[in-house]
Amino acid sequence: MSDSSGKLKLGALVALVVGSMIGGGIFSLPQNMAASAGVGAVLIGWGITAVGMLTLAFVFQTLANRKPDLDGGVYAYAKAGFGDYMGFSSAWGYWISAWLGNVGYFVLLFSTLGYFFPIFGEGNTPAAIIGASILLWAVHFLVLRGIKEAAFINLVTTVAKVVPLVLFALICLFAFRLDIFTADIWAVGTPELGSVMNQVRNMMLVTVWVFIGIEGASIFSSRAEKRSDVGKATVIGFVTVLLFLVLVNVLSLGIMTQPELAKLQNPSMAAVLEHVVGHWGAVLISVGLIISLLGALLSWVLLCAEIMFAAAKDHTMPEFLRRENANQVPANALWLTNAMVQIFLVITLFSNSTYLSLIYLATSMILVPYLWSAAYAFLLALRSETYEQALAERKKDLIIGGIALLYAVWLLYAGGVKYLLLSALLYAPGAILFAKAKREVGQPVFTNVEKLIFAAVVIGALVAAFGLYDGFLTL
């Protein structure tokens, strides 16, 4: 799927987008959604998500075409539009979100293996952490062999993971019961879920989590054979994944009731299929999930290293992260990433970090990079930059950018204060690397506006640290 020069073709780019979006999230979707919302709220939430995420996909497509000189996607757009510190923060937040998500994937992977081997428990037992650590470094050394080879393996695992999803959708389509689906549309029988607005808000972080990866092709824009393929891959990948997600979620609500789904252990798709066809259904989904997670781990290890490497290339990150090995893999960025994953895997042993708490934190870290990308696309259209001969296109992109921006702001609100504060705690230490990068090129660290932004981040971080110490904030 790539040519002799190592450039990635459209198929490989689509596989990177689909591969990084379809990880573990979809396999836990029936329970994750039912725990937050009833049928009516789920349908409203998917409507908002489909429109919001589609506009974000168009934003990445537009920016890839209008700013072909900007490599590295989300990070480069924030920097071009809002200065060095915002660019750095986007790269840093995206990077943390990506490797935190990988920690979540390891926990879910070994939780799934716990279905067959009880020693792995919920994915955070000593045996599970040892197993996850061995697998982590196996993936690490595989990626060190080359991006092109890893992208090909990702293509194979992407195809392999889609098969059980198609089977699940077909079987559940025939087993779907309208009386179960319509039994309690507004979740009146479960008042603890709160109002419909509350339910929609609470399911939002899960919907964002299952779409993270939508920007996968734009991160690899410099390695694409054709720049125009970056935008195409983003939209094709988005539509494919949206279809799978809605089918899995909605069909499940016609197989088991919302309270029944909410009580399931993850991966809940396995229990739903077992409910319809018996034990082999659970085995099929569990095997599909294991393949899926291995593929997603590979995609995200690639993305983690690439974002740090791209940021180091133009001096937003320190120079040591720019070093490539003989196979043109950003080796130092890879070592730093997987060292962080290893540290957090050990932390999950001593804290009660479940898959869900890890993905909520990972999701909240990516909201800021998404916000700046949408804002930059809106700004380009507003200023008519790159639109000199295309007024009709400018109007269309102004509307799309505006909706994407509103959606990104709504996501920050839906995530709530807790995750904003915890994000600040993870954003603040990044300033050390930012200062190092600035000193290497002999520039002052912050502009006056950036000093104010950094001060706000530090205040948020201190509140979060005190909250964790005092107990009014929990991970």
HELIX and SHEET records of a PDB file:
HELIX    1   1 LEU A   10  MET A   21  1                                  12    
HELIX    2   2 GLY A   25  ALA A   34  1                                  10    
HELIX    3   3 VAL A   39  ARG A   66  1                                  28    
HELIX    4   4 VAL A   74  PHE A   82  1                                   9    
HELIX    5   5 ASP A   84  LEU A  113  1                                  30    
HELIX    6   6 PRO A  118  PHE A  120  5                                   3    
HELIX    7   7 PRO A  126  VAL A  143  1                                  18    
HELIX    8   8 ILE A  147  ALA A  175  1                                  29    
HELIX    9   9 LEU A  178  PHE A  181  1                                   4    
HELIX   10  10 PRO A  191  LEU A  193  5                                   3    
HELIX   11  11 VAL A  196  PHE A  211  1                                  16    
HELIX   12  12 GLY A  216  ILE A  219  1                                   4    
HELIX   13  13 SER A  221  ARG A  223  5                                   3    
HELIX   14  14 SER A  228  SER A  252  1                                  25    
HELIX   15  15 GLN A  258  ALA A  262  1                                   5    
HELIX   16  16 SER A  268  VAL A  277  1                                  10    
HELIX   17  17 HIS A  279  LYS A  313  1                                  35    
HELIX   18  18 GLU A  319  ARG A  322  5                                   4    
HELIX   19  19 ALA A  331  PHE A  350  1                                  20    
HELIX   20  20 TYR A  355  ARG A  383  1                                  29    
HELIX   21  21 LEU A  391  TYR A  427  1                                  37    
HELIX   22  22 ALA A  428  GLY A  430  5                                   3    
HELIX   23  23 ALA A  431  GLU A  440  1                                  10    
HELIX   24  24 ASN A  448  ASP A  470  1                                  23    
END                                                                             
